[in-house]
Amino acid sequence: MGLVISIIGQAIYYYIWIIIIYIFMSWFPGARQSSIGQFMGRIVEPYLEPFRRIIPPLGPIDISPIVAIIVLQLAQTGAYSLLNFF
C-alpha cells in the first residue's frame, strides 16, 4: 500500500512540473505548436479545462493553472499523509 501511495505522490510531483513547463511554453512563440508542446497539451489541457471554466482569465493573465497546481499539491500532501498513516 505504501508503495502505491508513494508512486502516486511522485506522479503528482512530475505532473506539476509538466504543467509549469507547459505554462512557460506560452511565453515562446510556436513552442506549443511543436510536437512536444502538442504532446504536453494533450496531457495538461484536460486537467486545466475545468479550472478555466470556473476561474476566468484576468485580462491577459490566466491564474487557473496556479489554482490547479495548488489542488495537485493538496492531493500530494494528502497522499503522503496517507503514507505516514499506514
N, C-alpha and C positions, 0 to 999 in steps of 0.2 A: 504494500500500500504506500509506503513511504517513497519508494522509487517512482511510482506513478505520479505522485504529487510533486516530487522534485522535477520530473520531466515536464510536467505542466507549467511549473514556475519558470523553468528555463525557456520553454517555448514562448511564454508570455514576454519574458525579457527580450528575446530576439525579435518578436513581433513588434514590440515598442520601437526597437531600433530601425526596423523596416519602415514603420510609419514615419519616424523622424527623417530618415533618408529620403523617403518619398515626398515629404513636405519640402525639404531643401531643394529637391529636383525642380520645383516650380520656380525657383529663382533663376534657373538657367534655361535659356530658350532652346526648345527642342529636346530637352532631356526626358520629358515624359513621353515623347513620341518615339524614343529609341526602344529597342527590343527589351532592354532591362526595365525601362520605365513602364512599358506596357505590361510586362510581367508583374511588376510591383503593383501597378494599378489594379490588376485582376485580383491580387491578394488583399490589398488595403481598402479599395473603394467599397466593397460590400459591407465592411465594418464601419467605415466612416459615414456612409449614406444616412443611416438613422439619426446620427448626431447632427448632420447638416440639415435634416428636416426639422429638428427640434430647435437648433440654435442657428438663426440666420446670420449671414456674414455682416460684419460691421464695416460697411464701405468695402474697401479692397482687402480687408483683413478677415480671414476665416479662423475663428477661435474654436471651432468644433473639434479639430484634431487634438487640441490641448485637453479638452474635456474627455475625449475618447482615451487619451493616454492616461489621464488620471483614473478613469474607470478601470483600465487594464492594470494599473499599479495597485489599485484596491483589490482586484481579483488576485493578483500575485501575492499580496500581503496575506490575503485570506488563505491562499493555498499553502504558503509557508507556515501560517498559524496552525493549519491542519496537520502539517508535517510535524510540528513540535508537539501537537496534541497526541499524536499516535506515537 
